[in-house]
Amino acid sequence: MAGAEEVQSKSGVKMRVWEILDVAKPGDTLSKAFDIFILSLIFLNVVAVILGSVKEIEDRFAPGFYWFEVFSVVVFSIEYLGRVWSCVSRKEYSNPVTGRLSFISKPLSVIDLLAVLPFYLSFVGADLRFIRALRLFRIFRIAKLGRYSASVRLLGRVIKNKKEELVITVMVMVLLVVLASSFMYMAENEAQPDKFPDIPTAMWWSIVTLTTVGYGDVFPVTMLGKFFAGLIAILGIGMFALPTGIIGASFVEEIHRHKSGNMVCPHCGKEIG
């Protein structure tokens, strides 16, 4: 009996730790306070990375930046380990081994790991360029906001719900880039061998034109090239409007679903009730 009570007590502690670390439920003051603390720490980390890229500021406040980084890594590491330890309190992760492996492979868990990994990796590489690159990767801690921000979770559900349509659109765009590059290579290679020496190089022009950016550093000079360029530019406007329309329509659906009272689980995106 004593062993069973101990196991039950430990399970209760894990459940409470999970509740605190997870997005706060209504009325859970401690969890809400933790959410605010983590959100504030994430925001300050982003500010620190931005300010740390200014050499004068970094040189002047280097010790402060370092100890703030140490404090942040300790907090984020404890948070990550706490989630891995307590995730077994949830039914879908109940197995101590496979459940935890499943949990740490989730996108949000990977983001949590990436939030602290650059700090630990900086002790492995001695190359200063490698260390500077790792420091810059700290900016990805902003991705942790996805766990706490309803707006970011909404965007995630929108992309997840329309992933098939978006994948098809991307495939069509890639095909269009290849075709445009090939046509422009055939039309302009002889007239501009330095601008269109091969199809891979011509892809730069195709992408810039299809996205309607048009830097003007590379442009056609032959009549056939100009004809293809005009056609491709028109197609680009339509092709890049497709994903915008798909995402926009899905946003409207999600907002309508929320207003109609169908609650959505912040973890799996499925409707509740």
HELIX and SHEET records of a PDB file:
HELIX    1   1 ALA A    2  LEU A   21  1                                  20    
HELIX    2   2 THR A   29  GLY A   52  1                                  24    
HELIX    3   3 LYS A   55  ARG A   60  1                                   6    
HELIX    4   4 ALA A   62  SER A   86  1                                  25    
HELIX    5   5 CYS A   87  SER A   89  5                                   3    
HELIX    6   6 LYS A   91  TYR A   93  5                                   3    
HELIX    7   7 THR A   98  ILE A  104  1                                   7    
HELIX    8   8 PRO A  107  LEU A  114  1                                   8    
HELIX    9   9 LEU A  117  LEU A  121  1                                   5    
HELIX   10  10 LEU A  128  LEU A  136  1                                   9    
HELIX   11  11 PHE A  137  LYS A  144  5                                   8    
HELIX   12  12 LEU A  145  TYR A  148  1                                   4    
HELIX   13  13 ALA A  150  ASN A  161  1                                  12    
HELIX   14  14 LYS A  163  GLU A  188  1                                  26    
HELIX   15  15 ILE A  199  LEU A  210  1                                  12    
HELIX   16  16 MET A  223  LYS A  259  1                                  37    
SHEET    1   A 2 MET A 263  VAL A 264  0                                        
SHEET    2   A 2 GLU A 271  ILE A 272 -1                                        
END                                                                             
